[in-house]
Every structure is written in C-alpha cells, then in structure tokens.
C-alpha cells in the first residue's frame, strides 16, 4: 500500500481518505498535515486547502461532490481595555448603551476553518475552551463571522440566541495577533480576577458526576448569578472595586457574603459588596477570605 495516493478523486494517506480533489487542487484535513504528505503534494504541484472536519465528512460517507465549500470562521471578542459594563450583555443593551457592537472595540480571538456553518455547532465547539487570541470561551457579547471570497456574515451571541448583526471591521494583516493596551484601572483588575476565578470554578464541573452537580446546584446557580451581576453592574465605586480586587478569591467571597443574608442576588448584591469593603474588621472576622483592605 502506498503511503499517499489519489483514487477516485480522493486523497488517501496510509489508507485513510483525508481529502478530495476540488478545482485545480485539493481540500484536505489538517489533522493529517505531515511533512511527507506536503512534500508529495508539492511534487505533484497540487495546491492544498486545509479544512477542519474533512476526514469526518469522508469517513461518514458524506457526499462531497459539488459540495458547497465551508466558509472560514472568525470569532471577535471585546478588547481587554473596553469598559467592563460592555461584557457579557445582550444585544439590546449593547445597542442602547454603547451604540454597538462597535468593531473598533473588538479583536480577533479565533481565525480558522469552520467544521460546520451551523451557528449552534460553532457555539457547541467553542463555548467550553478559552480561545487562542482571547480571554475566555465563546460567550455573550462575542461576534461570529463566517466569510469567504464573496464577503462576510456577522452574528452576535445574544442571551438566548445568535442573531445576525451589522458589524463591518477593517481587517489589517496583523489583526490576528494584536497586542492591545491594557488599562490598569480598578474595573479591569477586578474583572480579570473574577473571570479567572469563574473559569477555574467551572472547569471541574464539566467532568463532575450528576449526583455532585445536583448536590451543588444551589451554589452553582448562585455563583453564576453573582458573576453575571458583577460583570453588568455599574453601581460600585472605584474605591470598592479596588478593595474587592485585593481579595484572593473575590467571586467566592462576595457570593458567600451575599448568600448569608439574601435570598436573591441582583438588587442586594451591592449591599454584600459594600459590607465586604466598608467593614474595618472584616479580615479578622473572616480570615479565610484573605483580604487586604
């Protein structure tokens, strides 16, 4: 058996169909991108387009003859120096309060091939892992772009659905790996800490047993509610944000303080934050919070 060959319009690599002839070249799965395969293609003068998911499509028997080529995919996320109030909010509020989404406030967190052009499939693939050029997985307030030589289509990740949106950024050659300036303000410091803690909290839950999830259901719901409220709330003073940012685990501390006295989060959450930041004896009374106020 040859290591590389083309039969019936398909590219075989050690017996596996990993690509197919298309136009003057080949479309192949980057999972099999190896030096010996690339050398073989160069010798045959065959240009190749690497597209994720080709192997699975061929293995599942999907017809690829005259198939519509998959569009490329970009995921846009808010820059780290944008106001914290813009993050993780619905499209209505983004348009009402920030006249957006505004492309100048976004950067590219992912740019590559799409295995599927179904928005739900894109959500399911990218909502669980931090994107290579971003700070978090695909989430509310992000923008999905599907593009090819004919143009782009943009979609905003809203609270309950992904909706088409007018979003036309100017693409520069170096936009894939930008080096954004980072504000050293209380908003940014607190948000970064909250975000890191929230993602770390979610990570073990993804592999937890159902019984453990049911046992912690109340805590999980409260953690999510407090995190969302803190990201959206503008009622904290600069001094309070600075003090909260000094906590070792601000999300856990605020959640636990709030849970002791309030049955529902949003209206009373600021009171919990104020209680943590205004009490002069808090660090002595609750040493587990490791506060430095």
C-alpha positions as CSV (number, residue, x, y, z in Angstrom):
1,X,0.0,0.0,0.0
2,X,1.3,3.4,-0.9
3,X,1.6,6.0,1.8
4,X,0.0,8.7,-0.3
5,X,-2.2,8.3,-3.4
6,X,-5.2,9.7,-5.1
7,X,-8.1,7.3,-6.1
8,X,-11.5,8.2,-7.5
9,X,-10.9,11.9,-6.7
10,X,-10.0,11.3,-3.1
11,X,-6.7,11.7,-1.3
12,X,-5.6,8.7,0.7
13,X,-2.9,8.8,3.4
14,X,-1.9,5.4,4.7
15,X,-5.2,4.0,3.6
16,X,-7.4,6.7,5.1
17,X,-9.4,9.2,2.9
18,X,-8.2,12.5,4.2
19,X,-9.1,14.9,1.3
20,X,-10.6,15.3,-2.1
21,X,-9.9,16.9,-5.5
22,X,-11.5,20.3,-5.9
23,X,-10.9,22.6,-8.8
24,X,-7.1,22.7,-9.6
25,X,-6.1,21.5,-6.2
26,X,-7.1,19.5,-3.1
27,X,-9.1,20.1,0.1
28,X,-7.7,18.1,3.0
29,X,-8.0,17.7,6.7
30,X,-5.2,19.4,8.7
31,X,-5.3,16.6,11.2
32,X,-3.1,14.7,8.7
33,X,-0.9,17.6,7.8
34,X,2.6,15.9,7.8
35,X,5.9,16.7,6.2
36,X,5.9,13.7,3.9
37,X,2.3,14.4,2.7
38,X,3.1,18.1,2.0
39,X,6.3,17.1,0.1
40,X,4.2,14.6,-2.0
41,X,1.7,17.3,-2.8
42,X,4.5,19.7,-3.8
43,X,6.0,17.2,-6.2
44,X,2.6,16.7,-7.8
45,X,2.1,20.5,-8.0
46,X,-1.2,20.2,-6.2
47,X,-2.2,23.3,-4.1
48,X,-4.0,22.3,-0.9
49,X,-6.6,24.0,1.2
50,X,-6.6,22.7,4.8
51,X,-10.1,22.5,6.2
52,X,-11.1,21.0,9.6
53,X,-13.7,18.2,9.5
54,X,-12.9,16.8,6.0
55,X,-11.8,13.4,7.4
56,X,-15.0,13.0,9.4
57,X,-17.2,14.0,6.5
58,X,-15.5,11.4,4.3
59,X,-15.5,8.7,6.9
60,X,-19.2,9.3,7.5
61,X,-19.9,8.8,3.8
62,X,-21.0,12.4,3.2
63,X,-21.1,13.3,-0.4
64,X,-18.5,15.9,-1.3
65,X,-19.1,16.1,-5.0
66,X,-20.2,19.7,-5.9
67,X,-20.4,20.4,-2.2
68,X,-20.6,24.0,-1.1
69,X,-17.2,24.9,0.3
70,X,-17.2,25.6,4.0
71,X,-16.7,29.3,4.9
72,X,-13.9,30.4,7.1
73,X,-14.6,31.5,10.7
74,X,-13.6,34.4,12.9
75,X,-14.7,35.0,16.4
76,X,-14.5,38.5,17.7
77,X,-14.3,39.4,21.4
78,X,-14.2,42.7,23.2
79,X,-10.7,44.1,23.8
80,X,-9.3,43.8,27.4
81,X,-9.4,47.6,27.8
82,X,-13.1,48.0,27.0
83,X,-15.4,49.0,29.8
84,X,-16.4,46.1,32.0
85,X,-20.1,47.1,31.6
86,X,-19.9,46.1,27.9
87,X,-19.0,42.5,28.6
88,X,-21.5,39.6,28.6
89,X,-24.5,41.8,27.8
90,X,-27.4,41.2,25.4
91,X,-27.7,42.9,22.0
92,X,-30.5,45.3,23.1
93,X,-28.3,46.7,25.9
94,X,-25.2,46.8,23.7
95,X,-27.1,48.8,21.1
96,X,-28.9,51.1,23.6
97,X,-26.0,52.0,25.9
98,X,-22.9,51.6,23.6
99,X,-24.2,52.1,20.1
100,X,-22.9,48.8,19.2
101,X,-21.5,46.3,18.7
102,X,-18.7,48.6,17.6
103,X,-15.9,46.8,15.6
104,X,-13.3,49.2,17.0
105,X,-13.9,47.7,20.4
106,X,-13.3,44.2,19.3
107,X,-10.3,42.0,18.5
108,X,-10.0,38.6,16.7
109,X,-9.9,35.7,19.2
110,X,-10.0,33.0,16.6
111,X,-9.5,32.8,12.9
112,X,-9.6,29.4,11.1
113,X,-11.7,27.0,9.2
114,X,-15.2,26.1,10.3
115,X,-16.1,22.4,10.6
116,X,-19.8,23.5,10.2
117,X,-21.6,26.6,9.2
118,X,-24.4,25.9,11.7
119,X,-24.3,28.5,14.4
120,X,-25.3,26.0,17.0
121,X,-22.4,23.7,16.1
122,X,-20.0,26.6,16.3
123,X,-21.4,27.5,19.8
124,X,-21.0,23.9,21.0
125,X,-17.4,23.7,19.8
126,X,-16.1,27.0,21.1
127,X,-18.1,27.7,24.3
128,X,-16.1,25.4,26.5
129,X,-12.5,26.4,26.0
130,X,-10.6,29.7,26.1
131,X,-10.0,31.0,22.5
132,X,-6.3,31.3,21.5
133,X,-6.5,35.1,20.9
134,X,-9.0,35.9,23.7
135,X,-9.5,35.7,27.4
136,X,-12.5,33.3,27.6
137,X,-14.6,30.8,25.6
138,X,-17.2,31.9,23.1
139,X,-19.8,33.8,25.2
140,X,-22.5,36.5,25.2
141,X,-21.3,39.8,23.5
142,X,-19.0,37.9,21.1
143,X,-19.4,38.2,17.4
144,X,-19.1,35.3,15.0
145,X,-18.0,36.0,11.4
146,X,-18.4,33.5,8.5
147,X,-16.5,34.6,5.5
148,X,-15.2,33.7,2.1
149,X,-14.1,35.5,-1.1
150,X,-17.6,36.8,-1.6
151,X,-17.8,38.6,1.7
152,X,-18.7,38.1,5.4
153,X,-21.8,37.5,7.5
154,X,-21.8,38.5,11.2
155,X,-23.8,37.1,14.2
156,X,-24.0,38.4,17.7
157,X,-24.1,36.0,20.6
158,X,-27.2,37.2,22.4
159,X,-28.6,35.9,25.7
160,X,-30.8,33.2,24.3
161,X,-29.8,33.0,20.6
162,X,-27.3,34.0,18.0
163,X,-28.6,36.8,15.8
164,X,-27.5,38.5,12.5
165,X,-25.9,41.8,13.1
166,X,-24.3,44.7,11.2
167,X,-20.6,44.6,12.0
168,X,-18.0,45.6,9.4
169,X,-14.5,45.9,10.8
170,X,-11.4,46.9,8.8
171,X,-9.1,43.9,8.6
172,X,-5.4,44.6,8.8
173,X,-2.7,42.0,8.2
174,X,-1.6,42.0,11.8
175,X,-5.1,41.8,13.4
176,X,-4.9,38.1,14.1
177,X,-2.3,38.6,16.9
178,X,-2.9,42.1,18.3
179,X,-1.2,43.5,21.3
180,X,-3.9,45.6,22.9
181,X,-3.2,48.1,25.5
182,X,-4.4,47.1,28.9
183,X,-5.8,49.6,31.4
184,X,-4.5,49.4,34.9
185,X,-7.8,50.6,36.4
186,X,-10.0,49.1,39.1
187,X,-12.5,47.8,36.6
188,X,-10.0,45.8,34.6
189,X,-8.2,44.4,37.6
190,X,-11.4,43.2,39.3
191,X,-12.9,41.8,36.1
192,X,-9.8,39.8,35.2
193,X,-9.8,38.3,38.7
194,X,-13.5,37.5,38.6
195,X,-13.2,36.0,35.1
196,X,-10.2,33.8,36.0
197,X,-11.9,32.6,39.2
198,X,-15.2,31.9,37.4
199,X,-13.5,29.8,34.6
200,X,-11.5,27.9,37.2
201,X,-14.7,27.2,39.2
202,X,-16.4,25.8,36.1
203,X,-13.6,23.6,34.9
204,X,-14.1,20.7,37.3
205,X,-17.8,20.8,37.0
206,X,-17.6,19.8,33.3
207,X,-16.4,16.3,34.3
208,X,-18.4,16.1,37.6
209,X,-20.9,13.3,38.2
210,X,-24.6,14.1,38.0
211,X,-25.0,13.5,41.8
212,X,-22.3,16.0,42.5
213,X,-23.9,18.6,40.2
214,X,-27.3,18.1,41.9
215,X,-25.7,18.4,45.3
216,X,-24.0,21.7,44.3
217,X,-26.9,23.0,42.2
218,X,-27.7,25.9,44.5
219,X,-24.1,27.0,44.8
220,X,-23.6,26.8,41.1
221,X,-26.6,28.9,40.3
222,X,-25.6,31.5,42.9
223,X,-22.1,31.7,41.6
224,X,-23.3,32.3,38.0
225,X,-25.8,34.9,39.2
226,X,-23.3,36.8,41.2
227,X,-20.7,36.7,38.4
228,X,-23.2,38.0,35.9
229,X,-24.4,40.8,38.2
230,X,-20.9,41.9,39.0
231,X,-20.0,42.0,35.3
232,X,-23.0,44.1,34.4
233,X,-23.4,46.3,37.5
234,X,-22.1,49.9,37.4
235,X,-23.1,50.8,41.0
236,X,-19.8,50.1,42.7
237,X,-17.5,52.9,43.5
238,X,-13.8,53.0,42.4
239,X,-12.7,52.5,46.0
240,X,-15.0,49.5,46.4
241,X,-13.7,47.9,43.2
242,X,-10.1,48.5,44.2
243,X,-10.7,46.8,47.6
244,X,-12.6,43.9,46.0
245,X,-9.7,43.4,43.6
246,X,-7.4,42.8,46.5
247,X,-9.3,39.7,47.6
248,X,-7.7,36.4,46.9
249,X,-11.0,35.0,45.6
250,X,-13.4,37.9,45.2
251,X,-16.1,35.9,43.4
252,X,-16.3,33.3,46.2
253,X,-16.1,35.9,48.9
254,X,-18.9,38.1,47.5
255,X,-21.0,35.0,46.8
256,X,-20.6,33.7,50.3
257,X,-21.3,37.0,51.9
258,X,-24.4,37.5,49.9
259,X,-25.7,34.0,50.5
260,X,-25.6,34.5,54.2
261,X,-28.2,37.3,54.2
262,X,-30.1,37.5,50.8
263,X,-32.4,35.0,49.1
264,X,-32.0,36.6,45.6
265,X,-28.9,38.2,44.1
266,X,-29.4,41.3,41.9
267,X,-30.9,44.1,44.0
268,X,-29.0,43.2,47.1
269,X,-25.7,42.3,45.6
270,X,-24.2,45.7,46.0
271,X,-25.0,45.6,49.7
272,X,-22.9,42.4,50.0
273,X,-20.0,44.1,48.2
274,X,-20.4,47.2,50.4
275,X,-20.3,45.0,53.5
276,X,-17.1,43.5,52.4
277,X,-15.4,46.7,51.6
278,X,-16.5,49.0,54.3
279,X,-16.0,46.8,57.3
280,X,-12.7,47.6,59.0
281,X,-12.7,44.3,60.9
282,X,-13.6,42.0,58.0
283,X,-10.3,40.4,57.6
284,X,-10.1,39.5,61.3
285,X,-13.7,38.2,61.4
286,X,-13.3,36.1,58.2
287,X,-9.7,35.2,57.8
288,X,-10.5,32.6,55.1
289,X,-11.2,35.4,52.7
290,X,-7.5,36.5,52.8
291,X,-8.5,40.2,52.4
292,X,-6.2,43.1,52.4
293,X,-8.3,46.2,52.6
